[in-house]
Amino acid sequence: MARQRRYRHKRQNNLSLWGLIAVIVIAIILVFFLDGRVIKVHDGDTVTVFYQLQPVRIRLWGIDAPELKQADGRESASALRKLIFGKKVLIEPKDKDRYGRLVAIIYVYDTLNVNKWLVKEGWAWVYRRYNKDSEWLEIEQQAREMRLGLWSDDPNVPPWEWRRQNRKKQRR
């Protein structure tokens, strides 16, 4: 009988400890992350999320997807739309860009890094100007070797070069 009480007391302490850990984890997420629902996918690296009763435009950090008028641009946007449109997401803010957009990493299903997923599936480049993480570069290289997404076509012009070329054409 005494042994059962001791075991029950230990089990209750373990449950209390796990409850405390869960509360701490949730508090950390609430402090460092935002949450919302994706209401629009503009292209392969820009979305609008409904957060605190207002739309917030978000540029995905560390990646650059093809522009809509560029080869594979619509396909990249479609892949992103299929993954996150209408879904609840966690947002890890990183910065604001020159257009006033929030630059962030987005997670769907609480754990899937959407930005990294787009690179892994071949729908975006690692934006080397802002993201120097070797893991991301390796993931991009693997997608290239497997000829996934935009890597199935040759040749591919990175979006930053495509934008520069089109700016020059518009100036003429």
C-alpha positions as CSV (number, residue, x, y, z in Angstrom):
1,M,0.0,0.0,0.0
2,A,2.8,2.4,0.9
3,R,4.6,1.5,-2.2
4,Q,1.5,2.4,-4.3
5,R,1.2,5.8,-2.7
6,R,4.9,6.5,-3.3
7,Y,4.5,5.5,-6.9
8,R,1.4,7.6,-7.4
9,H,3.1,10.6,-5.7
10,K,6.1,10.2,-8.1
11,R,3.8,9.9,-11.1
12,Q,2.0,13.1,-10.0
13,N,5.3,14.9,-9.7
14,N,6.4,13.8,-13.2
15,L,3.1,15.0,-14.6
16,S,3.5,18.3,-12.8
17,L,7.0,18.7,-14.2
18,W,5.9,17.9,-17.8
19,G,3.0,20.4,-17.4
20,L,5.5,23.1,-16.3
21,I,7.8,22.3,-19.2
22,A,4.8,22.5,-21.6
23,V,3.8,25.9,-20.2
24,I,7.4,27.2,-20.5
25,V,7.6,26.0,-24.1
26,I,4.3,27.6,-25.0
27,A,5.4,30.9,-23.3
28,I,8.7,30.9,-25.3
29,I,6.7,30.3,-28.6
30,L,4.3,33.2,-27.8
31,V,7.2,35.6,-27.0
32,F,9.3,34.8,-30.0
33,F,6.8,33.7,-32.6
34,L,3.6,35.2,-34.0
35,D,0.7,33.1,-35.3
36,G,-1.9,33.7,-37.9
37,R,-3.7,32.2,-40.9
38,V,-2.4,32.5,-44.5
39,I,-5.0,34.5,-46.5
40,K,-3.0,35.1,-49.7
41,V,0.0,33.7,-51.5
42,H,1.4,36.5,-53.8
43,D,4.3,34.5,-55.3
44,G,6.8,31.8,-54.2
45,D,8.3,33.9,-51.4
46,T,5.6,36.4,-50.3
47,V,2.4,35.8,-48.4
48,T,-0.2,37.7,-46.4
49,V,-1.1,36.3,-43.0
50,F,-4.1,37.5,-41.0
51,Y,-2.6,38.4,-37.6
52,Q,-4.4,40.2,-34.7
53,L,-7.3,41.2,-36.9
54,Q,-5.3,42.7,-39.7
55,P,-3.4,41.4,-42.8
56,V,0.4,41.3,-42.6
57,R,2.5,40.9,-45.7
58,I,5.5,38.6,-45.2
59,R,8.6,38.1,-47.3
60,L,10.0,34.6,-46.6
61,W,13.5,35.0,-45.1
62,G,16.6,33.4,-46.7
63,I,15.1,32.4,-50.0
64,D,14.3,33.9,-53.4
65,A,11.7,32.2,-55.6
66,P,11.2,32.9,-59.3
67,E,9.1,36.0,-60.1
68,L,5.6,35.2,-61.4
69,K,6.6,36.3,-65.0
70,Q,9.8,34.2,-64.8
71,A,10.1,30.5,-65.8
72,D,8.6,28.3,-63.0
73,G,7.3,31.4,-61.1
74,R,3.7,30.3,-61.2
75,E,4.7,26.7,-60.3
76,S,6.7,27.9,-57.3
77,A,3.7,30.0,-56.1
78,S,1.4,27.1,-56.6
79,A,3.6,24.8,-54.5
80,L,3.6,27.3,-51.7
81,R,-0.2,27.9,-52.0
82,K,-0.9,24.1,-51.8
83,L,1.3,23.8,-48.7
84,I,0.1,26.8,-46.6
85,F,-3.0,28.6,-48.0
86,G,-5.7,28.9,-45.4
87,K,-3.6,27.2,-42.8
88,K,-2.6,28.4,-39.4
89,V,1.1,29.2,-39.3
90,L,3.8,30.2,-36.8
91,I,5.9,33.2,-37.9
92,E,9.5,33.8,-36.7
93,P,10.2,37.4,-37.4
94,K,13.7,38.2,-38.7
95,D,13.6,41.7,-40.1
96,K,11.7,44.3,-42.1
97,D,12.6,44.9,-45.7
98,R,12.8,48.2,-47.6
99,Y,9.1,47.8,-48.7
100,G,7.9,47.6,-45.0
101,R,7.2,43.8,-45.3
102,L,8.0,41.6,-42.3
103,V,10.8,39.2,-43.3
104,A,10.3,35.9,-41.5
105,I,10.6,32.2,-41.4
106,I,7.1,30.5,-41.5
107,Y,6.3,27.2,-40.0
108,V,3.2,25.1,-40.8
109,Y,2.0,22.2,-38.7
110,D,4.1,23.9,-36.0
111,T,7.3,22.2,-37.1
112,L,7.8,22.3,-40.9
113,N,10.0,25.2,-41.9
114,V,8.2,26.4,-45.1
115,N,11.2,28.5,-46.3
116,K,13.5,25.5,-46.1
117,W,10.9,23.2,-47.6
118,L,10.7,25.4,-50.7
119,V,14.4,25.1,-51.2
120,K,14.4,21.3,-50.5
121,E,11.6,20.8,-53.1
122,G,13.4,22.9,-55.7
123,W,11.0,25.8,-55.7
124,A,13.4,28.5,-54.5
125,W,17.0,29.5,-54.3
126,V,18.9,30.1,-51.1
127,Y,19.2,33.9,-51.1
128,R,23.0,34.0,-50.6
129,R,23.0,37.7,-49.9
130,Y,21.1,37.2,-46.7
131,N,21.4,33.4,-45.9
132,K,24.9,32.0,-45.5
133,D,23.8,28.8,-43.7
134,S,25.7,25.9,-45.2
135,E,22.9,23.4,-44.4
136,W,20.5,25.4,-46.6
137,L,23.1,25.5,-49.4
138,E,23.5,21.7,-49.2
139,I,19.7,21.3,-49.4
140,E,19.6,23.4,-52.5
141,Q,22.5,21.4,-54.0
142,Q,20.6,18.2,-53.4
143,A,17.5,19.6,-55.0
144,R,19.6,20.6,-58.1
145,E,21.2,17.1,-58.3
146,M,17.7,15.5,-58.0
147,R,16.4,17.9,-60.6
148,L,13.4,18.9,-58.5
149,G,11.1,21.8,-59.2
150,L,12.7,24.6,-61.1
151,W,15.9,22.6,-61.4
152,S,14.2,20.3,-63.9
153,D,14.7,23.0,-66.5
154,D,17.9,24.3,-68.0
155,P,19.0,27.0,-67.8
156,N,17.7,28.8,-64.7
157,V,18.3,32.4,-64.1
158,P,18.2,33.3,-60.4
159,P,15.5,35.9,-59.5
160,W,17.9,38.6,-58.5
161,E,19.6,38.4,-61.9
162,W,16.3,38.2,-63.7
163,R,15.0,41.4,-61.9
164,R,18.3,43.2,-62.7
165,Q,18.0,42.2,-66.4
166,N,14.4,43.4,-66.6
167,R,15.2,46.7,-64.9
168,K,17.8,47.4,-67.6
169,K,15.2,46.5,-70.3
170,Q,12.7,48.9,-68.8
171,R,15.2,51.8,-68.7
172,R,15.9,51.5,-72.5
